Amino acid sequence: ATQEAIKADIAAEYAKRPAVAMVNSDKGITNLRVPSDLIVDASMPATIRDSGSMWNADGKLQDTKALIPDRCYAGVYQAVIEDCKAHGAFDPATMGSVPNVGLMAQKAEEYGSHDKTFQIPADGTVRVSDEAGNVVFEHKVEAGDIWRMCQAKDAPIQDWVKLAVSRARLSNTPAVFWLDANRAHDAQMIAKVEKYLKDHDTQGLDIRILSPVEATKFSLERIRKGQDTISVTGNVLRDYLTDLFPILELGTSAKMLSIVPLMAGGGLFETGAGGSAPKHVQQFVEEDYLRWDSLGEFLALAASLEHLAQRYDNKAAAVLAKALDQANGTFLDNDRSPGRKLGTIDNRGSHFYLAMYWAQALAAQDEDAALKAKFAPLAKALTDNEQKIVEELVAVQGKAVDIGGYYRPDLGKTSRAMRPSATRNAALAAL
């Protein structure tokens, strides 16, 4: 009874006060429910793509005001909104893209600031000095302020600058360092960037240092002309921009590939989630239907095999990568991403089709006889049983499934739920 009374009080307040954007209108979940339900990087681009609207309590799109308590980066979104007001929506068929070179290594910037975040006990000044006692920067603060220091180490900055120059050279694309001379941290970064750019041959390259707002305007101007622009950014802007531009273009970052070269020669190949994972898991548990689109992962797997082939001169990896690239193309041509409703293929169907197309490509190639012989029987088994396998995958949909937990599901139960086609399982087991 107490719970119902509290809920009624909250509902009454929502009815009186300004409308609140909803995460799930049907279940009455507002964007204030938990912090991760509405996140700057995924939610702002989606809102902009929907003409500045979010879902209201009636399940309809409504004009929305967003407050981003971060003056360093909020202007990026304001610039995009103003550009869309002036020029209209972007055309995914013709717009340029904004690949990113991010400063990540050794806990760079805000992502490494947890142990340098303090609640200030009294009014005064926070001063950051180097070992010689020279003041790097200082801030006036008041009691109760939360003060946080970004830090970036020298070796990762050098590597970041080198990477930006090489990407600009390889792709013949302008590269923009998103740094604000009026921000204390960025002023230090600009000094290092200017110093280390001199170590490289930049002749004929267009390399600029612009504030985030100016960099946004410059990139948007080029996007509308169908031109690409490399963004060279710190860690949080890397996070924001690798969602912003893919979502404006495709409606999701889950279809985009992100490649992060590592300092010791390795690589990190990943895809975005578009902030959608909780909804997908909830639907899977309730309806045994997993809408998550793994295309980005398939692209990342191909890129990682290419990296392996190049770095270790591994011929088999090169053949696998080329075949997977072809399979990804066939996957896109036939639109094998999950449908939006029960009765269509979900994530498991996508994986089946990728496996079939990949096996077919390996069976058709003549560069590696051993791989051809190994995958030809699998290609035949999957191709001959395509209809049966799809029927088995779709048949389980529509009822609740037990995976033994939300954050820590039972691996056995989850594996069985994700592999409901006996025909497909037998074909893979025979490999």
Residue pairs with C-beta under 8 A, 6 or more apart in sequence:
14 20
14 30
14 57
19 56
19 57
19 62
20 30
20 31
20 32
20 57
21 30
21 31
21 38
21 54
21 55
21 56
21 62
21 64
22 28
22 29
22 30
22 31
22 54
22 55
22 56
22 57
22 59
23 29
23 30
23 31
23 33
23 37
23 38
23 55
24 279
25 55
25 56
25 57
25 58
25 59
26 59
28 57
29 37
31 37
31 38
31 43
31 54
36 278
37 278
39 275
40 68
40 70
40 77
40 240
41 239
41 240
41 243
41 244
41 275
42 243
42 247
42 253
42 273
42 274
42 275
42 276
43 54
43 66
43 275
44 66
44 68
44 77
44 244
45 243
45 244
45 245
45 247
45 248
46 247
46 251
47 53
47 54
47 64
47 66
48 77
48 80
48 81
48 84
48 248
49 89
49 247
49 248
49 251
50 61
51 61
51 84
51 89
52 63
52 64
52 81
53 61
53 62
53 63
53 64
54 61
54 62
54 64
55 61
55 62
56 62
66 77
68 74
68 77
72 180
72 183
72 212
73 212
73 236
73 237
73 240
75 212
75 213
75 216
76 212
76 213
76 216
76 237
76 240
76 241
76 244
77 244
78 213
79 213
79 216
79 217
79 220
80 216
80 220
80 244
80 248
83 216
83 217
83 220
84 90
87 224
90 223
90 224
90 248
90 249
92 249
92 250
94 226
95 223
95 224
95 226
95 248
95 249
96 222
96 223
96 224
96 225
96 226
96 227
96 228
96 229
97 223
97 228
97 245
97 249
98 219
98 223
98 228
98 229
98 230
98 231
98 241
98 245
99 167
99 171
99 173
99 228
99 230
99 231
100 230
100 231
100 232
100 233
100 238
100 241
100 242
100 258
101 160
101 163
101 164
101 167
101 175
101 230
101 231
101 232
101 233
102 160
102 233
102 234
102 235
102 237
102 238
102 242
102 260
103 109
103 152
103 156
103 157
103 160
103 233
103 234
103 235
103 238
104 111
104 156
104 235
104 238
104 260
105 153
105 155
105 156
105 159
105 160
105 262
105 263
106 112
106 152
106 153
106 155
106 156
107 151
108 151
108 152
108 153
108 156
108 234
108 235
109 150
109 151
109 152
109 185
109 234
109 235
109 236
110 148
110 150
110 234
110 235
110 236
111 235
111 236
112 150
112 151
113 148
113 149
113 150
113 151
116 148
116 149
116 151
117 146
117 147
117 148
117 149
118 126
118 146
118 147
118 148
119 144
119 145
119 146
119 147
120 126
120 141
120 142
120 143
120 144
120 145
120 146
120 147
121 143
122 143
123 141
123 142
123 143
124 140
124 141
125 138
125 139
125 140
125 141
126 138
126 139
126 141
126 147
127 135
127 137
127 138
128 135
128 136
128 137
128 138
128 149
129 135
129 136
130 136
136 184
136 188
137 184
137 185
137 187
137 188
139 147
139 184
141 147
150 185
150 234
152 189
152 234
154 192
155 263
156 263
157 189
157 192
157 193
157 196
158 196
158 199
159 263
160 232
161 192
161 193
161 196
161 197
161 199
161 200
162 196
162 199
162 200
163 261
164 175
164 177
164 207
164 230
164 232
165 175
165 197
165 200
165 201
165 202
165 205
165 207
167 173
167 175
167 230
168 174
168 175
168 205
168 206
168 207
168 230
169 205
171 228
171 230
173 228
173 229
173 230
174 205
174 206
174 207
174 208
174 222
174 229
174 230
175 205
175 206
175 207
175 208
175 229
175 230
175 232
176 207
176 208
176 209
176 210
176 215
176 218
176 219
176 229
176 230
176 231
176 232
177 190
177 193
177 207
177 208
177 209
177 210
177 232
177 233
178 210
178 211
178 212
178 215
178 231
178 232
178 233
178 234
178 237
179 186
179 189
179 190
179 193
179 209
179 210
179 211
180 186
180 211
180 212
181 187
181 190
181 209
181 211
182 211
189 234
190 209
193 209
194 209
197 207
208 215
208 218
210 218
212 237
215 231
218 229
219 229
219 231
222 228
222 229
223 229
223 245
231 237
231 241
233 241
242 253
242 256
242 258
242 272
243 253
243 272
243 274
243 275
246 252
246 253
246 255
246 256
246 272
247 253
247 274
250 256
252 272
252 274
252 276
252 293
253 271
253 272
253 273
253 274
253 296
254 271
254 272
254 273
254 274
254 276
254 292
254 293
254 295
254 296
255 271
255 293
255 295
255 296
256 271
256 272
256 296
257 269
257 270
257 271
257 296
257 299
257 300
257 303
258 268
258 269
258 270
258 271
258 272
258 300
259 267
259 268
259 269
259 303
260 267
260 268
260 269
260 270
261 267
261 268
262 268
265 311
267 303
267 304
267 307
269 300
269 301
269 303
269 304
269 307
270 296
270 300
271 295
271 296
271 297
271 299
271 300
272 296
276 292
277 292
280 290
280 291
280 292
281 406
283 289
283 290
283 291
284 290
284 291
284 401
284 403
284 417
285 400
285 401
285 402
285 403
285 406
286 400
287 342
287 397
287 398
287 399
287 400
288 396
288 397
288 398
288 399
288 400
288 401
288 417
289 342
289 346
289 397
289 398
290 338
290 346
290 347
290 348
290 418
291 338
291 340
291 346
291 347
292 338
292 347
293 337
293 338
293 347
293 350
294 347
294 350
294 351
294 354
295 328
295 331
295 332
295 337
295 350
298 324
298 327
298 328
298 331
298 354
299 328
301 324
302 321
302 324
302 325
302 328
303 321
305 317
305 318
305 320
305 321
305 324
306 317
306 318
306 321
308 314
308 317
308 321
309 315
309 317
309 318
309 321
315 367
315 368
316 368
316 370
316 371
319 362
319 365
319 367
319 368
319 371
320 362
320 371
322 361
322 365
322 367
323 358
323 361
323 362
323 365
324 358
324 361
326 357
326 361
327 354
327 357
327 358
327 360
327 361
328 354
330 357
330 360
330 361
331 337
331 350
331 353
331 354
331 357
334 353
336 345
336 349
336 350
336 353
336 354
337 350
338 344
338 345
338 346
338 347
338 349
338 350
339 345
339 346
342 397
342 398
343 394
343 397
344 394
345 352
345 353
345 390
345 393
345 394
346 393
346 397
348 393
348 418
348 419
348 420
348 421
349 390
349 393
349 394
352 382
352 389
352 390
352 393
352 421
352 424
355 378
355 382
355 424
355 428
356 379
356 382
356 383
356 386
358 375
359 375
359 378
359 379
359 382
360 379
360 383
362 371
362 372
362 374
362 375
362 376
362 379
363 372
363 375
363 376
363 378
363 379
363 380
365 371
365 372
366 372
374 431
375 431
377 430
377 431
378 427
378 428
378 430
378 431
381 427
381 430
382 389
382 424
382 427
385 423
385 424
385 427
388 423
389 421
389 423
389 424
392 420
392 421
392 422
392 423
392 424
393 420
393 421
393 424
395 420
396 420
401 417
402 413
403 409
403 410
403 413
403 414
403 417
404 410
404 412
404 413
404 414
419 425
